[in-house]
Amino acid sequence: MAVTRRLPRWQELAPLLQFDLTLNRRRARLSRVGDIADLRTIARRRTPRAAFDYVDGAAGAERTHQGNRAAFDDLVLTPAILAGNAEVDLSTTIAGRRSALPVGIAPTGFTRMMQTEGEVAGVRAAEHAGVPFTLSTMGTRSVEDVAAAAPAATKWFQLYLWRDHEASRALIERAWASGFDTLLVTVDTAVAGLRLRDTRNGMTVPPKLTAGTVLDASYRPQWWFDLLTTDPLTFASLSGSTSDLASLINGMFDPTLSIEDLAWIREIWPGKLFVKGVLTADDARRSLDTGADGLIVSNHGGRQLDKAPVTLDALPEVRAAAGDDVEIMFDSGIMTGSDVIAALALGADFALIGRAYLYGLMAAGEAGVRKVLEILEREMRVTMQLMGAADLSELTPEMVRRIER
């Protein structure tokens, strides 16, 4: 039968003519973002290579970083048919506080180098989403500034132990006085890992821009404008000026970090304490025996020891050693909401995001970080519905299996 054609009527055509006239380019960019990989693409375009690679890269040949992602890629989540639910409860309790989602923002260093809103964008987005924000010892806003930026947020502080233990004590006391109620003690960074991208880019700590990195940055005028029209970059928790930055960094880390140091930190910290960087049953038991309230299974996103255990492989061992009553957070490799759900099903109580958070920050500041959390919430909710789980307590290891490719 031949197709009969006619001229379109205006009343039928008019609803189809919808033009995107948004003048806010940041909002327009984010409206087309589907997942965190899209935010990474925008971040790479808008951020100088040295700063982007500082976030995106890892130690050595980056085998551990690749392994973290490959482990998630090789998982199969079991769908449940005829078990639908209209509502999913993603809330949980971690470190004595309620979180609207089972994921929070991990500590990241030198954050304002990626995008000048830095930690303030992170803590405000976390406050808006009702999730915890963690400030790093290497943060570029002070504990006082971060506390003032989001008074109602759940705020945690991450500690690198300094050679000068009394200076560490003073910093811990400042954090507690500013409302940071949980301490994450990072134990896998007695010395910095060999991050080859930073070496090749001329990126040092403290950062040093070579002719090549300056040329690369020149293609990102907004980044330069933000850098030159805001206050200088410093490790704000360490110093209020840039004059002594190099000496502070070079002398900061304590390479002799030991279990006795952890016991000392436990003695002086009045709040909840989690040990970050646990990958083995023995280290889990030693940390708990020394007074840790919880553990964070993490290989620092592959940024420390290359060829270290993949976090998803280490999680069941650490859970078995810790027992069911110990709170365990999971860190390293998470890029989707289904990654979070898989980690929870395999034994974690909570997850932390580092790179994913920074991709959003580099892409669009606070709005980009909010977008990251919105994406993860949507992905987690849909994943739970399709797996037939109404709340997080219904997730079990039997819902996840690994395939061999």
N, C-alpha and C positions, 0 to 999 in steps of 0.2 A: 504494500500500500504506500503510495507516495506521501511524503511529508508536506503538510499544508503550512505555508509560511505567511506571516503578517508583520506589519510594523509594530514595534513595541509601544505600549501605551505609557505615557509619562508617569501615571500613578503607580505603575508596576516597576518602572525604572528608578524612580526617585529614591526609594528605600535602599537601593543597592549602591547609590553614589555617596559613600561615606569616606571622606578624605581625612587623613591624619594631619591635623594642623597644629599639633602640640608644639609650642615654642620652647618649652623646657626640654632641652636635649637629653638631660640625665633621665628624666621621666620617660622620654620616648625610647631611649636605649633599653631601660629596664622593662618596658612593656613588651618587648620582643624576646625577653630571656625565658628560656624553657627550663634550663637546669644549670647546675654549677659549672659544668663544662662551658656553657655559653658565657658565664661571667669570667671564667679564666681567659677566654678569647678576647673579651673586651679589655680585661686587665693587661694582657700582653700588648695590646695595641696602644694603651694609654700610659704605660709605665716604662721608664728607661730600662734597658736590658739588665743593667747591674742590679737594680732594685728588684725587678721581676724575678731574675734568676736566684736572688737571695732567698726568695720565698719558694720558688718552684723547684729548686735544686736540692741535692742531698749529698751525702758523703761518698767519696771514692767513685766507683763506677755506677753508683746509685742502684745496686742490686737489691738492697733492703727496701728502698723506696718502691722499686718496681714490684718486689715480692709482696709488699703490703697490698698493693692494688690487685695483683694477680690472684691473691688469695680470695678476695671478695668476688672477683670476676668468675672464679671457679665454683662459687656456691650456687646451689639450687634451693629456692624457697618453695615449700610445699603448699599449693593452693588448696582451699577447702571449698567444695561445692555444696550447695544447699545448706549453707551455714552462714548466710549473710547477716550483717548487722548494720543498722543505720547510723549508730553512734559509736565512736571510738574514743576512749579516754587515754590520752598520751601523757597525762601528768604522773609525777612520781615524787618521791622524797629522797633527797641525797644530802649527806652531811648535816642532817637535822633540819633542812629547809625544803619547802615545797618548790618544785620546778614545774612549769607548765608543759615542758617537753623533756624527754630523756636525753637532752644534749645541751651542752654549754660551750662557751668560748674558751679555748685553751690559751695559755700564756704565750705571747709572741714578743720577740725583741725588736727594738729599733723600728717600731711600727709606723711612726710618722714619716719615715723615709719612703714607705710605700705610698702613702697618701696622707696629707697633712692633718686630716681630722683625727687620724690615729686612734689611740685608746678611747678617747672621748666618744667617737663614733661607735666603737665596739660596746662600751658599757651602756650607752643610751639605747642602742638596738637591743641589747640583752634585757634591759629594764622594760622596754616596750613588749618584748616577747615573753617576759616572765621567766627567764633562764639565768643561770649564773654567768658572771664574767670574771676571768682570771687576769690579773695584772702581773706582768713579769718583772723580776728584778732588773732586767734589761729594758724595761719600758721607757717610753719617751714622754710620759706624763707622770707626775708624782702621785703617791697614794692619796694625798690631800686633794689634788686636782680631780682625780678620777672619782673620789668619793663625792665631791661637790657637784660633779657633772650629772650624777644619777643617784640621788640620795636613797631612793627606794629599791635600787637594784641589789640582788644578792652578789656580794663581791668576795672573791677569793684572792689570795696573794701567793705567788710562786717564788720560792727562795733558791738562789744559788748561794752556797756558803762561801763567804769571803775568807781570805787568809786572816784578816783582822776580824776575829770573832766578836769583839765588842761592837764593832761597826755593824755587823750582822744583827746583833741583839738590838741595837738602836733602831734599825730598819724594821725589824719584827715588831717592836713596840709601837712604832709609828703606824704600821699597818693595822694593828689591833685597835689602836686609838681612833683610827679613821673608819672603823666599821667593817674591816675585812675579817670575817669570822672563821675562815678555813685556810689552812696553810698547805700548799703543795710543795714538798721538798724534792727537787730534782736531783737524782743521784747518779745519772749516767753522763754527767758533763764535767768530770774533774778536769779534763782538758777538752779543747774544741776539736770536733771531727775535721777530717780533711775534705773540705768542700771545694771541689776543683772548679766548679763554675765560677765561684767568687774569685779564685786565683786568676783564672783566664780573663775575667772581666776587669781585673784591676781593683776588685772590691776587697777592701781590707776592713778590719775592726781596730780602730775607728775607720769609717769609710774614707776612701781617698779616690777622687774622681780624676782619671787620666784623660788625655786628649781624646781618646777613643770613646770613653763613656760620656764625656761632655758632648761630643758630636752626636752620639746616640740619643742623649736626652734632649738635644735641640729640636728633634722631631716631635717632641711632646710639650708644646708651649704652656699648656695648662699646668703641667707638673712643675715646670720651672717657675711660673708665676706664683703658684702656691708656695713653693720652697722659699722664694725670695721675699715674699710679703708676709711671712709668718715668723714667729720667734725661732731662733736657731735650734737645731736638733741637738739634744743632750740625752744622756741616760738620767732622766729626771729624778729617779729615786736615789741616785748616787750623788748628784751634784746639781747646784743651781746655775752653774756656768759651764762654758766649754773649755776653759783654760786648762783644767787639770783632767780632762776626759781621758786622754791616752794613758796617763799614769794610773788612773782608777781602774781602767779595763785591764791593763797589763798585769796589775797586781791583785785582781779581784778573786779569781777562782782559786780554790784550795785543792791542789792535786792530791793531797793526803786525806781527802774525805773518807771517813770511816764510820763504822757502826757506833763508835763512841761519840762521834759528832752528832749523829742522829739522836742519840740518847740525850745529849746536851740540848738540842733544839726542842725535843719533847718536853724537857724539864722547864723551859722558859716560855713555851707557847701555850696559852690557856685554852685555845679553841680546838676544833677538829684538825687532825693532821693526817695527810695522805702522802705516801711515798710514791714518787713518779719515776718510772723507769724500771719497773719490776718485770722480769721475763722468765724467771725460773722459780721452782717450788722452794728451793733453799733460800733465795732472797726474799720470797714472800714470807716464809716463816720467821726469818731473822728480823725483818721489818716489823712484823706484828709483835714479836717477842720484845722488841725495843720500845713498844708503846704506840705504834701507828694505829690510827683508827680505821684506815682503809688503804687500798693500794690502787695504783694506776698502771695498768699494763700498757707499756709504751716503749718503742725503740726510737723515740724522738723524731718520728717521721722519716727514719732512715738517714738522719743528719749527723749521727755520731759514728757508731761502728758499722761500717759496711759489712754485709753478710751476717749481721746479727739475726737472731730469730725473728721471724715474721710475727707480728702481734697476734694475728688470728690463730696461729699455731700455738702460741704461748698461753693464750687465754684459758683453755681447759685445764692445763697443768697448774696454773696459778690458782684457779678457782678450787681445784681439788685440794691443794695445799692449805688454802685459806679457810675452807669450809663455807657453808651456806650463809652464815650470819655476818660475814665481813663484807662491807661495801667495796665493790671493785668498779673502777672506771676504766674505760677503754679509749685509747688514743692511738693515732697513726693510721692513715690510709682512708679515712672516711670521706666520701665525696657524694653520697646519695642517702636519701632517707632509708632505702632498703638496706644499705650497709649498716646503719644504726640498728635497725630491727634485727638483722642477722647477728650482730655482736651481742645484743641483749638476749636473744634466744640461746646463744652459745655460752652464756654465763655472766656477762657484764650487767651491772646495774645502771650504768650511765655512760655516756660517750662525750668526748671533747673534740672540737674541730679547730684546727689551726690554719692549714693552707686554704681550706674552703672559705673560712672567715676572711682571710686576707685577699682572696680573689674578689670577693664582694667589695671589700674596702677599696681596693685599687680600681675597681670598675666604676664605683659611684659613691664612695664615702659611706656615711651612715645609711643612706637609702640602699646602697648595695649590700651592706651587712644585714639590714632588715630583709632584703630579698633572699639572701642565703637562708635565713631562718624560716621564712615563709615557704621556700622551696622544700626544705627538709621536712617541715610539718606536713605539707601536702603529700609528699612522697611517702612519709611514714604512715599517714592516715590511710591512703589508698592501699599500701602494702598490707597493713593490718586487716583491712576489710576483705581483701582478696585471700588472705590466709585464714580468715574466720576467727580472728582474735579481737575481742571487745576491749581488752585492756592489757597492759604490759605483763601482768601476772600470768596470762595465758600462753605466753611465749615459752617454748621448750626446745631443747636441742633436737628433738625428733622432727621438728619442722624444717630443719636445715640439713642438707647433705652436700658433700663436695664431689665434684666430678673430675675425672682425670681426662685431660685433653691430649 
